[in-house]
Amino acid sequence: MTRLTNSLSRTARPRPGLTYREVGATRCPDDLPEGYHHLRYSVVVGHGRAAFEAAGTAVTTWRTHRASGATVRSEAARAWPGVHLEVSLGIGRVRLGAPCAVIWTAYEENRTGFAYGTLTGHPERGEESFVVDLAPDGTVRFTVTAFSRPAAWYTRLAGPLVPVLQRTYARHLGRTLRRLVRA
């Protein structure tokens, strides 16, 4: 993946349709907003610059999500602030769609990723980031950070099951990305 610049990180301005106020809060994973369920998941997916490049490309082009079994419909081939997308999970025609907008991106020398925020119609309210980091020792780490709370009757009804499903999906994304990097 071509590096755009050493420090190209952008944040979208809050847009109509976002369902939460704390736009961009996933940039500071240690200081997520109160009143939400917090998710922090990190896993090593490879080693070295080539693994970092492959992982960053897979994450920012929706390939990781698609390879995990999700359907992604997006108005752009790559994550950029303001891009709208819908991620859906399910089997066949029974799918649950989740409309989102990319809030911020990071295309940096040793960090690549993005965050999307929930739009009206999403079953949750909040934000989730997907970031790949290259450590000085060459370790490539994928991190998912999120804060969310129910926005639909069925996610409120599911209660404590939703955070368990979110963590399970984050782990699945990590395994999927590791497989993509090795391929």
C-alpha positions as CSV (number, residue, x, y, z in Angstrom):
1,M,0.0,0.0,0.0
2,T,1.3,3.4,-0.9
3,R,1.9,5.7,2.0
4,L,0.0,8.9,1.4
5,T,2.1,10.9,3.8
6,N,3.8,10.3,7.1
7,S,1.0,11.8,9.1
8,L,-2.2,11.8,7.0
9,S,-4.9,11.4,9.6
10,R,-8.3,13.0,9.0
11,T,-11.5,13.4,11.0
12,A,-14.9,14.0,9.5
13,R,-17.0,16.8,10.9
14,P,-20.2,15.6,12.6
15,R,-22.8,14.9,10.0
16,P,-26.5,14.8,10.1
17,G,-27.7,11.3,10.8
18,L,-25.0,10.3,13.3
19,T,-26.7,8.9,16.4
20,Y,-24.2,9.9,19.1
21,R,-22.4,13.0,20.3
22,E,-18.9,11.8,21.1
23,V,-17.6,11.8,17.4
24,G,-14.0,10.7,17.2
25,A,-13.7,9.4,20.7
26,T,-12.2,6.1,19.5
27,R,-9.0,8.0,18.7
28,C,-8.3,7.9,22.5
29,P,-9.0,4.2,23.4
30,D,-8.0,4.8,27.0
31,D,-10.6,7.5,27.5
32,L,-13.9,6.3,26.0
33,P,-17.1,8.1,26.9
34,E,-19.1,7.1,29.9
35,G,-22.6,5.6,29.5
36,Y,-21.6,3.1,26.8
37,H,-20.3,-0.4,26.7
38,H,-16.6,-0.3,25.9
39,L,-14.8,-2.8,23.7
40,R,-11.0,-3.0,23.4
41,Y,-9.6,-6.0,21.6
42,S,-6.1,-6.4,20.2
43,V,-4.3,-9.3,18.5
44,V,-1.0,-9.8,16.7
45,V,-1.6,-10.6,13.0
46,G,1.9,-10.7,11.6
47,H,5.4,-9.4,11.6
48,G,7.3,-6.9,9.5
49,R,6.6,-4.1,7.0
50,A,5.0,-6.4,4.4
51,A,2.6,-7.8,6.9
52,F,1.7,-4.3,8.1
53,E,1.1,-3.1,4.5
54,A,-1.1,-6.1,3.7
55,A,-3.1,-5.8,7.0
56,G,-3.6,-2.0,6.5
57,T,-4.8,-2.5,3.0
58,A,-7.2,-5.3,4.0
59,V,-8.7,-3.2,6.8
60,T,-9.1,0.1,4.9
61,T,-10.6,-1.5,1.8
62,W,-13.3,-3.4,3.7
63,R,-11.6,-6.8,2.7
64,T,-11.2,-7.9,6.3
65,H,-15.0,-7.3,6.9
66,R,-15.9,-9.1,3.7
67,A,-13.6,-12.0,4.3
68,S,-15.2,-12.4,7.7
69,G,-18.6,-13.1,6.2
70,A,-20.0,-9.6,6.4
71,T,-21.5,-7.8,3.4
72,V,-20.2,-4.3,2.9
73,R,-21.9,-1.8,0.6
74,S,-19.9,1.4,0.4
75,E,-19.8,4.5,-1.8
76,A,-16.0,4.2,-1.9
77,A,-13.4,1.5,-2.3
78,R,-11.4,2.8,0.6
79,A,-12.1,4.3,4.0
80,W,-12.0,8.1,4.0
81,P,-13.8,10.5,6.4
82,G,-17.4,11.0,5.3
83,V,-17.8,7.8,3.3
84,H,-21.1,6.1,4.0
85,L,-21.3,2.3,4.2
86,E,-23.5,-0.4,5.4
87,V,-22.2,-3.5,7.0
88,S,-24.6,-6.4,7.3
89,L,-24.4,-9.8,8.9
90,G,-26.6,-12.8,8.4
91,I,-27.4,-15.7,6.2
92,G,-28.9,-15.3,2.8
93,R,-31.7,-12.9,2.7
94,V,-31.9,-12.8,6.5
95,R,-29.4,-10.0,7.2
96,L,-29.1,-7.3,9.7
97,G,-27.8,-4.1,8.1
98,A,-25.9,-1.4,10.0
99,P,-25.5,2.0,8.3
100,C,-22.3,3.8,9.3
101,A,-20.1,6.8,8.2
102,V,-16.4,6.8,8.4
103,I,-15.4,9.3,11.1
104,W,-11.6,9.3,10.9
105,T,-8.8,7.6,9.1
106,A,-5.1,7.1,9.8
107,Y,-2.7,6.5,6.9
108,E,0.6,6.9,8.7
109,E,4.0,5.3,8.4
110,N,3.3,2.8,11.2
111,R,-0.4,3.1,11.8
112,T,-3.3,2.5,9.4
113,G,-7.0,2.3,10.0
114,F,-10.3,4.0,10.4
115,A,-13.4,4.5,12.6
116,Y,-17.0,4.5,11.7
117,G,-19.9,5.9,13.6
118,T,-23.5,4.8,13.7
119,L,-26.1,6.4,11.5
120,T,-29.9,6.4,11.9
121,G,-31.1,2.9,11.4
122,H,-28.1,1.2,13.0
123,P,-29.1,-1.1,15.9
124,E,-26.5,0.5,18.2
125,R,-25.3,4.0,18.9
126,G,-21.6,4.7,19.0
127,E,-18.3,4.3,17.2
128,E,-15.9,1.6,16.3
129,S,-12.3,1.8,15.1
130,F,-10.2,-0.8,13.3
131,V,-6.5,0.0,13.4
132,V,-3.3,-1.8,12.4
133,D,0.0,-0.7,14.1
134,L,3.6,-1.6,13.3
135,A,5.7,-1.7,16.5
136,P,9.4,-0.9,16.5
137,D,10.2,-4.7,16.9
138,G,8.2,-5.4,13.7
139,T,5.1,-6.8,15.5
140,V,1.9,-6.0,13.6
141,R,-1.1,-5.6,15.8
142,F,-4.8,-5.2,14.9
143,T,-6.9,-3.4,17.4
144,V,-10.7,-2.9,17.6
145,T,-12.0,-0.2,19.9
146,A,-15.6,0.6,20.3
147,F,-18.2,2.3,22.5
148,S,-21.8,1.5,22.0
149,R,-25.3,1.3,23.5
150,P,-28.6,-0.1,22.2
151,A,-30.5,2.0,19.7
152,A,-33.2,-0.5,18.7
153,W,-35.7,-2.5,20.7
154,Y,-34.1,-5.8,19.8
155,T,-30.6,-4.7,20.9
156,R,-32.1,-3.4,24.2
157,L,-33.9,-6.8,24.6
158,A,-30.7,-8.7,23.9
159,G,-29.1,-6.8,26.8
160,P,-25.8,-8.3,27.9
161,L,-25.7,-10.7,24.9
162,V,-24.8,-7.8,22.5
163,P,-21.4,-7.0,24.1
164,V,-20.5,-10.7,24.0
165,L,-21.4,-10.8,20.3
166,Q,-19.4,-7.7,19.6
167,R,-16.3,-9.2,21.3
168,T,-16.8,-12.5,19.4
169,Y,-17.0,-10.6,16.1
170,A,-13.9,-8.5,16.9
171,R,-12.0,-11.8,17.6
172,H,-13.3,-13.2,14.3
173,L,-12.1,-10.1,12.5
174,G,-8.6,-10.6,14.1
175,R,-8.4,-14.3,13.0
176,T,-9.6,-13.3,9.5
177,L,-7.0,-10.5,9.2
178,R,-4.2,-12.9,10.4
179,R,-5.3,-15.4,7.7
180,L,-5.3,-12.6,5.0
181,V,-1.9,-11.4,6.0
182,R,-0.4,-14.9,5.8
183,A,-1.9,-15.6,2.4
